[in-house]
């Protein structure tokens, strides 16, 4: 049977969002429920809610594109949060794991295309892994799962739902008296209580975070942050779901502006959301953080937690320590397995799909989406993304699917049979399927590479060597090497009053160097690996080619050091500058602090904090560039976030003007590709370590 589909791409359409106030019947009913269970007079509860509503509207600020819908309907968010406080005392249907998993299976049966979702960049199939939290005490769950307070999705296909939040949605739907659409609901002859209709909206919302590749988009666009991209994803998906007839949640981000009905491209929406986001105060941003779901980056770190308000400068530790991330990712895959093993009898078969032999690679392939796209033409990629997103949105099933209960059950059985057959494939058949998928991924990677002329970066060691010019010969007077005429005069016994100096061929030190080291926790291992190479470079070239060496270390803060070369050995030392602003005036005469310490200690100092590459460092880079100082910067993928890329782009422009004046070395090819894409140019003086 062909499912009823709704077309959502007609231009300039307008969706009708919910509006309510304190006099709306279902709102009055909820206020009365709160009054009854709390044993507080109705008018007192009402006054408190109205007061909070007025305060909430004032906190939203002036951005209509962000808050136009919320300003028209603040009362539902306020009452929804009030119900949370009395949830245990309400006589409403209680959340049931088995009913949830049945609903999830029904959604997959209605939207069969979800079963064949592939990562748009790697071509690898995404298999959903449903996780409910909190889990029973005997089920181990990783911290990133336990931290989800509402719902979240990961690039690998994990969809996590907090059962307490789900109960809150059930309470609100039941007290409002929502009548659900779709054949799986009791009102239409199905098995699922109508009060689960908001949970259906939430499930679809999380799936579409994966479909719209929000986890990739957050680093694909310069100036975008993970937080902004997730908000944009919320706006687009929620708009589409309401337009398709699904019961609108009382909380969440809704907008008449950020959607494919009003914009032709994701890029245009991103440009506008960056502008709008800059208008918001910290209080406005806090309100955004309180919306419907939790947002996760590719390393399973929440980007909308209480401490994640986007400010100009992140606090220490704002970016993950890469070692911790790696361990966490590794642990989480094991913990998810443990969690699902204890829920197999209830979970959808889609969650079991992650037990397949290729699941161990899913995290790597999905999270390295940017590494697989050796792309130097972002415009072509954007076009392909927009076409894919629009095609998938157009195939979204409507809330009113017009299916009978028998047809739904049949579709669910077909899905289960397909998954069972796939799980029961022989080892040879599974391998053949994996080989086919791998060939498809390779073909796609090659097609993406062929969009433009790819180029091979120069080896990083060679790039650094090019920063140090060959020594120039100088004629130097010497009394130890006599001039030939002086030797002749002495041999003839001529009387002379002075010995004329001869000349020797000398090698003049001719170049200053600046090393800019990302000292965030994620770079600790990388800097440790290359420190010996840098020290060897210094030792080899100290007697010629290098005159002065400076080092900048930066994470959430930054410092500048001057290196003193031991011309007779390897006992090089360093000292920090006392005042960084003095460097902008005169680096050669800026005052130093403390006493000299062995240079090895500089590489052994604690590495931690988040990556913050501020404008103030760029000013130092510019001063040194004007003084003909060749510079090299080592960093990793954290440079892609916040305002870092904007500052980096300005530094690279300096390098274009003068060869080797600013060199950029990334930790790996994945970061190299992403930075190249964000720079929008084939920056010649850029390479990667491995």
C-alpha positions, 0 to 999 in steps of 0.5 A: 500500500502506498502511504499517504504523503504530504508535500511540504515544499510549496513556497511561502506557505504559513503554518498555523501554530498553537496559541493559548492564554490563561482563559483557554479551557484546557489551560484553566483545567490544568491550573485547577489540577495543579491547584487541587494536588498542591492544595493551593487556591486557584487564584494564587496558582493563576497569579504565579503563572501569569507573573511567570508568563510576563517574565518569560515574554520579557526574557525573549528579547527582540528577535522575532525570527527566534521567538515570534511563536513563543511570544504568541503562546508562552502560557503552554510552556509555563504550565507544562513546566508547572505540571512537572512539579506535580507529575507523581500526583496526577491521575494520568496514564503512566509511561510504559516501555512496551508501549513506547517501543510499539509506537517506535516500530509503528513509526518505522512502519509508516516511514519505511524510508527511515530504515534505509537512511544513509549517512549522506557523506559516508554512504553508510547505513544508519541503524537506530539504537533506541535507549531509554533513560534512566535505566534499571540499576542493574543496567550500566549506561554511559554518563552521556546517556544519563545526562539526557534530561529530555531527548537526544540523537547521535550521528551513529543513530542512537536516539535517547529518551528520558522517561521522566520527560516522556511522562511529562508529555503524557501528562500534558496531552492527557489533561489537554484532551489531545486526540491523536491522528494515525491508526496506531492510536486508540481513538482510531482503533489502535493500541497506543493511548492518545496521550502518546501523540507528543512522544510520536512528535518527539521521536520524529524530531530526533530522527530528523536531526540525523536525517538533516545531518545536523551533527555535520552541518554544525562544523560545515558552515563557518561561523556556525556553532553546534548550538546554533545548528541544532536550533536551526534543525529544531526550527526546520523539523518542528515546522515540517511536523506541524505542517504535516499535522502532528500534534504540536508540543507545548514546548520547543523551538518553532518559527515561521521563518527558518524553513525551506518554505521561506529559504531556498538553501540551508546556507541562506538560513545559516547566514540569517541565524548567525546574524539573529543569534548575535542579537540575543543577550545571554538571558535570551540564549538561556531561554533557548537552552530550556527548549524541547530536546538536548543537543549532542555534538559528535563526541556525545557532549551536550551543547545546550547544558546549563553552562553552555550559553554561547559567549565570546569566550568559553570557560576552561574546559569548554571543549572536550579533552580528546582522550576522555572523548575517545575513552567515553566513545569506546565505553559508550558503545559497550554500555549501549550494548549492555543496555540493549541486552537487558531491553531486547525483549521490549526494544524495536528490532531496529535497536538490535541492528546495531549488533551486526558485524559492521556496527563496530565501525559505525561510530567511526564512519559516521563521526568522520563524515567530514574526513570522507569528503575531500571537497574543495567546492563547498557550493556543490556540496551545499546544493547536494545537501539541500536537494537531499533534505528537501527530497526526504522532507517531501516524503514525510508521512502525514500524521493522519496516515489513513491506514487501517489497524490491519494494514499497520500491523501488516506493515510492522510485521513486514519490517520485522521480517526484513530485519530478522532476515537481515540478522539471520544472513550467513557470515558470507552473505553479511560480508557480501553486503558489507563489501557492497556498502563499502564499494558504494561509500568509496564510489561516493567519496570519489564522486565528491572528490571529483567535484573539484580539483583536489590537491596534495598538501606539502609534508608538514616536516618539509613545510617547517624546513621551508620556513628556515631559509638557507644561511647567507654567506658573509665576508668577516674580517679576521686577525686569525686569517691574514690577508694575502698581502699581509703574508707577503709583506711579512715574508719579505721582511717589510716593516709594517705598523699593523697587521691587516685583517683577512676575511672568512666566509661566515653564515649569518643567522637570518630568520626569527620563528614563532611556534603557535601551539594549541595547548587544549587537552585534546592536543596533549598527545599530539604536542608530545609526539611532535615536541622532539621533532621541534627540538631537533629542528631547533638544534639542527638550525641553531647555528644558522638560519634561526635568530630568535624563537618565540612560542605561543601556547593557547587554550582558554587563555594564552601566553607568549614565551621567548626561547634562548638558544644554547649555541654550544649544546642543547640546554635551551631555555625559555621565559614568559613575557610579563605583559602580552600587550607590550609585544604589540609595541616592541617584541624585541624589548618587551619585559620578561618574567621569572627566571629561565627554565629548560625548554623541555618544561614548556612542552611538559606543562599541563595541557588542558582547557578548551580551544579559544583562538582569540583576536588578541593572538591574531594581533600578535601574529600580525605584528610578528608577520610585519617583522618578517617572522615566519610562523607555524601553528599546530591545532586540531578540529576544535579550531572549527568551533565558536569564533575560532575559524573567523580569526584563523581565516584572517591569519591565513590571509597574511600567509597568502601575502608572504610565503611561509609567514603563517603556516598551519598544521592540523592533527590529521587529514580529517581536520585538514579537510574540514578546515580547508572546506571552512576556509573556502580556499586551497590554502597552500601553506597548510598540512597535517600530521597523520 
